[in-house]
């Protein structure tokens, strides 16, 4: 129920960005990618911080993958059950 409310709250802003301002999303992605690549290539005092950031990203990706595989294995253990969440009526 809370997830449905969050989706209904953020969906209009997400659709506005996708359909109305696709160029803005592309510009932000290119800017962030350029800054990230340049900080990885150029050496300096920020190298330790970038290595720590990479470790945190790897850690988060590891736990995300564990959650996905856990969800898949729980579904495979009980395939006869239907895993549907009823949506609230509007």
NUKOLVEX-569533 format. One line per 10 residues: their letters; for each residue x, y, z of C-alpha. Coordinates in steps of 0.5 Angstrom, whole numbers, always signed. Last residue first. Example, Ala and Ser with C-alpha at 12.3 -4.5 7.8 and 13.67 -1.06 7.14 Angstrom:
sa> +27:-2:+14 ~ +25:-9:+16
***
This chain:
xxxxxxxxxx> -19:+9:-14 ~ -19:+2:-11 ~ -13:-1:-8 ~ -8:-6:-11 ~ -8:-13:-9 ~ -1:-16:-8 ~ +0:-22:-13 ~ +4:-28:-11 ~ +0:-34:-13 ~ +2:-40:-10
xxxxxxxxxx> +4:-46:-14 ~ +11:-44:-15 ~ +13:-45:-8 ~ +20:-46:-8 ~ +21:-42:-14 ~ +18:-36:-12 ~ +23:-36:-6 ~ +29:-37:-10 ~ +27:-32:-14 ~ +26:-27:-8
xxxxxxxxxx> +33:-29:-5 ~ +36:-28:-12 ~ +34:-21:-13 ~ +36:-20:-5 ~ +43:-22:-6 ~ +44:-18:-13 ~ +42:-12:-9 ~ +46:-14:-3 ~ +52:-15:-8 ~ +50:-8:-12
xxxxxxxxxx> +50:-4:-5 ~ +57:-7:-4 ~ +60:-6:-11 ~ +57:+1:-10 ~ +61:+2:-3 ~ +67:+0:-6 ~ +67:+4:-12 ~ +66:+10:-7 ~ +72:+8:-3 ~ +76:+8:-9
xxxxxxxxxx> +74:+15:-11 ~ +75:+17:-4 ~ +82:+14:-4 ~ +83:+18:-11 ~ +81:+25:-9 ~ +88:+27:-8 ~ +90:+27:-15 ~ +90:+23:-21 ~ +86:+24:-27 ~ +83:+18:-30
xxxxxxxxxx> +77:+16:-25 ~ +76:+24:-24 ~ +75:+25:-31 ~ +70:+19:-32 ~ +66:+21:-26 ~ +65:+28:-29 ~ +64:+26:-36 ~ +59:+21:-33 ~ +55:+26:-29 ~ +55:+31:-35
xxxxxxxxxx> +52:+26:-40 ~ +47:+23:-35 ~ +45:+30:-33 ~ +45:+32:-41 ~ +41:+26:-43 ~ +36:+27:-37 ~ +35:+35:-39 ~ +34:+33:-47 ~ +28:+28:-45 ~ +24:+34:-42
xxxxxxxxxx> +17:+33:-44 ~ +16:+26:-44 ~ +21:+23:-40 ~ +22:+28:-35 ~ +14:+30:-34 ~ +13:+22:-34 ~ +18:+22:-28 ~ +14:+28:-24 ~ +7:+25:-25 ~ +10:+18:-23
xxxxxxxxxx> +13:+20:-16 ~ +6:+21:-12 ~ +3:+15:-15 ~ +9:+10:-14 ~ +10:+13:-7 ~ +2:+11:-6 ~ +3:+4:-9 ~ +9:+3:-5 ~ +6:+5:+2 ~ +0:+0:+0
***
